[in-house]
Amino acid sequence: MSKLSSTVKALINASHARPGYTPSSAGVQTALTKFAKDAAEKKVGLPAWVTLSTAVSATLNCPEAMTQIFHLANSTATPNEQRTHVQNAELIREIGLKCISFNGIPRSINTLGAFRNSLPADVASSLSTTPTRELTPSNLEIRKRDGLALWDSVYVGFERKLLDKLAQSHPDLPVHILNGHYSNLLSNPRGVDAPAKVGRVLTSLVAIACLRAQTGVGPQVVSHIFGLRKAYENGDAHAEGEEPVEGGTWLATEDGNIWILESIDKLVDVISSGEGTTFAPGLRAKL
């Protein structure tokens, strides 16, 4: 196999191309602590604020912030929540996995790998090593139905019209979205005891946080804000198998929506040191 020349390597790693992780700036810990405190004052529980902040950190390619969220979750959990350090790590891993549907695979590969490497040895060694999303001939059709059901829940009122519109762009676009994402990633795993569940409501929070943080996709932010509201309006937030989300009902209101979006913006500003998203247009001008 041929080797990369020094010129190619230099271009790949040029500073204007932002080739590495986003470092956690000095103010991130303070911002995360303030966010968690604000969430508690509004009676928004740990799973919700961890979901929002983790999805922002993953979108900005900042695994150091994800680790800070892990330690903050461990130190701020109330007696009523009774969460272990392993459970918090599993929750963050599951959120990072679901970010694939909104950010793409590379950022989840990088941030999840760095996050695991940052964990205390006893926590890392206790994480699940059993996959929960294997497709088999016996579960394929039901997983496809799960994906369509989740799609219908998020886009109810426009669900079929939107699929038809997507198919006009490319006939396989709705096929991939439903079968590659909604069916086997965004919907809840079946037939296994998943170490962490990011259910209907938290999945909407993942979507909103990722899309808002990356910018340039306003229509999708709108769709998932409505998707969060519909989870409660249509009862899907309380469906069988769904875990209650403390503060979820409020998050789905007008005031809750505003708090979500403004909180995401604040975290983006601090984590990025005011430089914003590293999504396109992410190339810095060459100096």
C-alpha positions as CSV (number, residue, x, y, z in Angstrom):
1,M,0.0,0.0,0.0
2,S,1.3,3.4,-0.9
3,K,2.1,5.9,1.9
4,L,0.7,9.4,2.3
5,S,3.2,12.1,1.4
6,S,4.2,14.7,3.9
7,T,2.3,17.3,1.8
8,V,-1.0,15.3,1.9
9,K,-0.6,14.7,5.6
10,A,0.1,18.4,6.2
11,L,-3.0,19.4,4.2
12,I,-5.2,16.9,6.1
13,N,-3.9,18.2,9.5
14,A,-3.8,21.9,8.5
15,S,-5.2,24.1,11.3
16,H,-7.8,25.8,9.0
17,A,-9.3,22.3,8.4
18,R,-10.0,21.7,12.1
19,P,-8.9,18.1,11.9
20,G,-9.1,17.2,15.6
21,Y,-11.5,17.4,18.5
22,T,-12.9,20.7,19.7
23,P,-11.1,21.3,23.1
24,S,-13.2,22.1,26.1
25,S,-12.7,25.8,26.9
26,A,-12.1,27.1,30.4
27,G,-15.7,28.1,30.9
28,V,-17.4,24.9,29.9
29,Q,-17.6,23.4,33.4
30,T,-19.2,26.6,34.8
31,A,-21.7,26.7,31.9
32,L,-22.6,23.0,32.3
33,T,-23.0,23.4,36.1
34,K,-25.3,26.5,35.6
35,F,-27.3,24.6,33.0
36,A,-27.8,21.6,35.3
37,K,-28.8,24.0,38.2
38,D,-31.2,25.9,35.9
39,A,-32.7,22.5,34.8
40,A,-33.2,21.5,38.4
41,E,-34.9,24.8,39.3
42,K,-37.3,24.2,36.4
43,K,-37.8,20.6,37.6
44,V,-36.2,19.2,34.5
45,G,-34.6,15.9,35.5
46,L,-31.1,14.6,34.9
47,P,-31.8,12.4,31.8
48,A,-33.2,15.4,30.0
49,W,-30.4,17.9,30.7
50,V,-27.8,15.2,30.2
51,T,-29.4,14.4,26.8
52,L,-29.4,18.0,25.6
53,S,-25.9,18.9,26.7
54,T,-24.4,15.6,25.5
55,A,-26.0,16.0,22.1
56,V,-24.6,19.5,21.8
57,S,-21.1,18.3,22.8
58,A,-21.2,15.5,20.3
59,T,-22.3,17.8,17.6
60,L,-19.5,20.2,18.3
61,N,-17.0,17.2,18.4
62,C,-16.1,17.9,22.0
63,P,-15.7,14.6,24.0
64,E,-14.1,16.5,26.9
65,A,-17.4,18.2,27.5
66,M,-19.1,14.8,27.4
67,T,-16.8,13.6,30.2
68,Q,-17.5,16.8,32.2
69,I,-21.2,16.1,31.8
70,F,-20.6,12.5,33.1
71,H,-18.8,13.8,36.3
72,L,-21.4,16.5,36.8
73,A,-24.3,14.0,36.5
74,N,-22.5,11.8,39.1
75,S,-22.2,14.7,41.5
76,T,-25.6,16.3,41.1
77,A,-27.9,13.2,41.0
78,T,-30.6,13.5,43.7
79,P,-31.4,10.6,46.2
80,N,-34.6,10.2,44.3
81,E,-32.8,9.5,41.0
82,Q,-30.6,6.7,42.5
83,R,-28.3,6.6,39.4
84,T,-25.0,4.8,39.3
85,H,-21.9,6.1,37.5
86,V,-22.2,3.3,35.1
87,Q,-25.8,4.2,34.3
88,N,-24.8,7.7,33.6
89,A,-22.0,6.6,31.3
90,E,-24.4,4.2,29.5
91,L,-26.9,7.1,29.0
92,I,-24.3,9.3,27.5
93,R,-23.1,6.5,25.2
94,E,-26.7,5.9,24.0
95,I,-27.2,9.6,23.3
96,G,-23.9,9.7,21.4
97,L,-25.0,6.7,19.3
98,K,-28.3,8.3,18.4
99,C,-26.5,11.4,17.3
100,I,-25.5,9.4,14.2
101,S,-28.9,10.1,12.7
102,F,-28.4,13.8,12.9
103,N,-24.6,14.4,12.8
104,G,-23.4,11.4,10.8
105,I,-21.2,8.5,11.8
106,P,-17.7,10.0,12.1
107,R,-18.4,12.4,15.0
108,S,-20.1,9.6,17.0
109,I,-17.1,7.3,16.3
110,N,-14.6,9.9,17.5
111,T,-16.5,11.3,20.5
112,L,-17.7,7.9,21.8
113,G,-14.2,6.5,21.6
114,A,-12.6,9.4,23.4
115,F,-15.4,9.5,26.0
116,R,-14.9,5.8,26.8
117,N,-11.1,6.3,27.1
118,S,-11.7,9.1,29.6
119,L,-13.8,7.1,32.0
120,P,-12.5,5.6,35.3
121,A,-11.3,2.1,34.8
122,D,-14.0,0.6,37.0
123,V,-16.7,2.3,35.0
124,A,-15.3,1.5,31.6
125,S,-14.9,-2.2,32.5
126,S,-18.5,-2.3,33.6
127,L,-20.1,-1.0,30.4
128,S,-22.2,-3.3,28.4
129,T,-20.5,-5.2,25.6
130,T,-23.7,-6.8,24.2
131,P,-25.3,-5.2,21.1
132,T,-29.0,-4.4,21.3
133,R,-29.8,-3.7,17.6
134,E,-28.8,-6.8,15.7
135,L,-31.2,-7.4,12.8
136,T,-32.3,-11.0,12.2
137,P,-34.8,-12.6,9.8
138,S,-37.2,-13.0,12.8
139,N,-37.1,-9.4,13.9
140,L,-36.7,-7.5,10.6
141,E,-40.3,-6.8,9.9
142,I,-41.2,-5.8,13.4
143,R,-38.2,-3.4,13.5
144,K,-39.4,-1.9,10.3
145,R,-42.8,-1.4,11.8
146,D,-41.2,0.2,14.9
147,G,-39.4,2.7,12.7
148,L,-42.6,3.6,10.8
149,A,-44.5,4.0,14.1
150,L,-41.8,6.3,15.4
151,W,-41.9,8.3,12.2
152,D,-45.7,8.6,12.4
153,S,-45.4,9.7,16.0
154,V,-43.0,12.5,15.2
155,Y,-44.6,13.7,12.0
156,V,-48.3,12.9,12.6
157,G,-50.5,15.0,10.4
158,F,-47.8,15.1,7.7
159,E,-46.3,11.6,7.9
160,R,-47.2,10.2,4.5
161,K,-47.1,13.5,2.7
162,L,-43.5,14.0,3.9
163,L,-42.4,10.5,2.8
164,D,-43.8,11.1,-0.6
165,K,-41.9,14.4,-0.8
166,L,-38.7,12.8,0.3
167,A,-39.2,10.1,-2.4
168,Q,-39.3,12.7,-5.1
169,S,-35.9,13.9,-4.1
170,H,-34.6,10.3,-4.3
171,P,-36.7,7.1,-4.1
172,D,-34.3,5.6,-1.6
173,L,-34.2,8.6,0.7
174,P,-37.3,7.6,2.8
175,V,-36.3,4.0,2.6
176,H,-32.9,4.8,4.2
177,I,-34.3,7.2,6.7
178,L,-37.0,4.8,7.9
179,N,-35.0,1.5,7.8
180,G,-31.5,2.8,8.5
181,H,-32.4,5.3,11.3
182,Y,-35.9,5.3,12.7
183,S,-36.2,1.5,12.7
184,N,-33.0,0.3,14.1
185,L,-31.4,3.3,15.8
186,L,-33.9,5.9,16.9
187,S,-36.7,3.5,18.0
188,N,-36.3,1.5,21.3
189,P,-34.4,-1.8,21.0
190,R,-36.6,-4.9,21.3
191,G,-36.3,-8.1,23.1
192,V,-33.2,-7.1,25.2
193,D,-32.6,-5.3,28.4
194,A,-30.8,-2.2,27.1
195,P,-28.4,-0.7,29.6
196,A,-29.8,2.8,28.9
197,K,-33.0,3.8,27.2
198,V,-33.3,7.0,25.2
199,G,-37.0,6.8,24.5
200,R,-39.5,8.9,22.5
201,V,-39.1,12.2,24.4
202,L,-35.3,12.1,24.9
203,T,-34.9,11.1,21.2
204,S,-36.7,14.3,20.3
205,L,-34.3,16.2,22.6
206,V,-31.3,14.6,20.9
207,A,-32.6,15.7,17.5
208,I,-33.3,19.3,18.5
209,A,-29.9,19.7,20.2
210,C,-27.9,18.2,17.3
211,L,-29.8,20.2,14.6
212,R,-29.8,23.5,16.5
213,A,-26.1,23.2,17.3
214,Q,-25.0,22.3,13.8
215,T,-27.0,25.2,12.2
216,G,-28.3,25.5,8.7
217,V,-31.2,23.1,9.2
218,G,-34.0,25.3,10.5
219,P,-36.8,23.3,8.9
220,Q,-35.6,20.1,10.7
221,V,-35.4,22.0,14.0
222,V,-39.0,23.0,13.5
223,S,-40.0,19.5,12.7
224,H,-38.5,18.0,15.9
225,I,-39.8,20.8,18.1
226,F,-43.2,19.8,16.9
227,G,-42.2,16.2,17.3
228,L,-41.5,16.8,21.0
229,R,-44.9,18.5,21.4
230,K,-46.7,15.7,19.7
231,A,-45.1,13.2,22.0
232,Y,-47.3,14.6,24.8
233,E,-50.3,15.8,22.8
234,N,-50.8,12.4,21.3
235,G,-49.8,10.3,24.4
236,D,-46.8,8.7,22.9
237,A,-44.6,9.9,25.8
238,H,-46.6,7.7,28.0
239,A,-46.9,4.7,25.7
240,E,-46.1,1.2,27.0
241,G,-42.3,0.7,27.5
242,E,-41.7,4.5,27.7
243,E,-40.0,5.8,30.8
244,P,-41.3,9.0,32.3
245,V,-39.1,12.0,31.6
246,E,-39.0,14.5,34.5
247,G,-39.8,17.9,33.2
248,G,-40.8,16.6,29.8
249,T,-44.3,18.0,29.8
250,W,-42.9,21.5,30.4
251,L,-40.2,21.1,27.8
252,A,-42.9,20.5,25.3
253,T,-44.5,23.8,26.0
254,E,-43.8,27.2,24.5
255,D,-41.7,28.3,27.5
256,G,-39.9,24.9,27.5
257,N,-39.1,25.2,23.8
258,I,-37.6,28.6,24.3
259,W,-35.5,27.4,27.2
260,I,-34.2,24.4,25.2
261,L,-33.2,26.6,22.2
262,E,-31.6,29.3,24.3
263,S,-29.8,26.8,26.5
264,I,-28.4,25.0,23.4
265,D,-27.2,28.4,22.0
266,K,-25.4,29.2,25.3
267,L,-23.7,25.8,25.4
268,V,-22.6,26.1,21.8
269,D,-21.1,29.5,22.4
270,V,-19.1,28.4,25.5
271,I,-18.0,25.0,24.2
272,S,-16.8,26.5,20.9
273,S,-15.2,29.6,22.6
274,G,-17.5,31.8,20.6
275,E,-16.6,30.2,17.2
276,G,-19.8,28.3,16.8
277,T,-20.3,25.1,14.8
278,T,-17.6,23.1,13.2
279,F,-20.0,21.9,10.6
280,A,-19.8,23.5,7.1
281,P,-19.0,26.3,6.8
282,G,-16.4,25.0,9.2
283,L,-13.1,25.7,7.3
284,R,-11.3,28.6,8.8
285,A,-9.7,31.1,6.4
286,K,-6.1,30.4,5.8
287,L,-3.9,32.9,7.5
